Amino acid sequence: MCKLFISADPQLWESTTRSLRIDGMVTSVRLETFFWTVLEEIAGRDGMNVVQLITRLHHESIDAGHDLGNFTSFLRVCCGRYLALQLSGHVPLDRRIPISGIEPEAVFKTERGRIPLDKGGLREH
């Protein structure tokens, strides 16, 4: 089983730092090649480059009231969520279909239906 992971191309886990500007502030993001590749795919689906995508994620997260103390971790989770949503069929595998056309509330409703509530009304994982 582990050979599927340990024999993968080592470049996938090599880290690269990219500098970018968000609202006039220069910042840097260090991610593994695997995550940069996924971010490029996500961005390309909606006609953006990676910097535009990251800026948009940052703005929308702030607008939603999120604490982005570890923004790099947030970006990794975004990549994982994107891939999981593809596996579940919520995001089409066809990269020509923009993500912006997907209705988030419909996805959330389906996801909520799959995670059972415990006796206290909380969702179990």
NORSUL-V791754 format. One record per backbone hydrogen bond with DSSP energy under -0.5 kcal/mol. CO is the residue of the C=O (numbers start at 0). NH is the residue of the N-H. If there is no record, write none. Layout:
CO_NH + CO_NH
//
This chain:
0_3 + 1_4 + 1_5 + 2_6 + 4_7 + 8_11 + 9_12 + 10_13 + 11_33 + 13_32 + 15_30 + 17_28 + 19_21 + 19_26 + 20_22 + 21_24 + 23_25 + 24_21 + 26_19 + 28_17 + 28_30 + 30_15 + 31_34 + 31_35 + 32_36 + 33_37 + 34_38 + 35_39 + 36_40 + 37_41 + 38_42 + 39_43 + 40_44 + 41_45 + 42_45 + 42_47 + 43_46 + 48_52 + 49_53 + 50_54 + 51_55 + 52_56 + 53_57 + 54_58 + 55_59 + 56_60 + 57_61 + 58_62 + 59_63 + 60_65 + 61_64 + 65_67 + 67_70 + 69_73 + 70_74 + 71_75 + 72_76 + 73_77 + 74_78 + 75_79 + 76_80 + 77_81 + 78_82 + 79_83 + 80_84 + 81_85 + 82_86 + 83_87 + 84_88 + 84_89 + 84_90 + 85_88 + 89_91 + 92_94 + 93_96 + 95_97 + 97_100 + 98_101 + 101_103 + 102_105 + 102_106 + 103_107 + 104_108 + 105_109 + 106_110 + 107_111 + 108_112 + 109_113 + 110_113 + 110_114 + 113_115 + 115_123 + 117_120 + 121_117
//
